Amino acid sequence: MRFLTIVTGILFMAGGVYLVTQEGITFLSVAFAVGILFLVAGLIEVISHNSYRGEADDGTWVLIDGLTTFVLGALIILGKISQDIVVPQVLGLWVLITGIRNLSKAWEKIEVRNGYFYDHLFVGLLNMIAGLYVFFNPDIFNLASITMVGLCVVVQGINLTNAGVTIRILKPDVIKTREEILTDAAKKARDAQIAAREALEAAKAAHTEFKEVALTPAELLDKTLMPSPSEKAEDPLKGLSQKL
């Protein structure tokens, strides 16, 4: 399914490039073909999301992207999204949201700065720029609506291809080599050591806090045991009256 996702992304990019070059046509003339492409892409993402085993929530995001793409395809085929003015804005918003999602994923890896971080950062920025440009197109280059649709499809194709390339798929244990099994076991051991170290540090901190609380006078811990301000103010007067 990873291969199909990559192929779908490439088809999206090819279809988008074709739409960009067809400045003189209306979206309605290619709506059915675009809708079918969206339906197929969405269906592949929905079916394949359970196969992804990379980051914990990557599969969930793939599922959300797939459902969104599928719904957009259905709406396009049903003629609910067909006007040349409306279509670019709907697809622009779709691309913009995808960009925000990719940037949020990159932000989670900002401390590591690995390939995952740069992949999602690049695709996220590209999606954000393309999505925002759709709404400012009339004030800048004023490109044709079909060109803007093609631009959105190209950018989303890049996103699909990136999803297929960057999300790691784990092999079933039955087809893993001995070296791969040893590598996985070593990683699990390292993760367990890190978790044990963090748990030990937390236990030490809790023990230290317990000792500090145990040595602290009760009146400093329980406000109800402390003398009230009025009682403190009365104490000097009571002492003075006793002396007189």
Secondary structure, DSSP 8 states (H G I E B T S, - for coil): -HHHHHHHHHHHHHHHHHHHH-TTS-GGGTHHHHHHHHHHHHHHHHHHGGG--SSTTHHHHHHHHHHHHHHHHHHHHTTSS--TTHHHHHHHHHHHHHHHHHHHHHHHTTTT--HHHHHHHHHHHHHHHHHHHHHHGGGTT---HHHHHHHHHHHHHHHHHHHHHHS-----GGG--HHHHHHHHHHHHHHHHHHHHHHHHHHHHHHHHHHHHHHS-HHHH-GGGS--HHHHHHHHHHHHHHH-
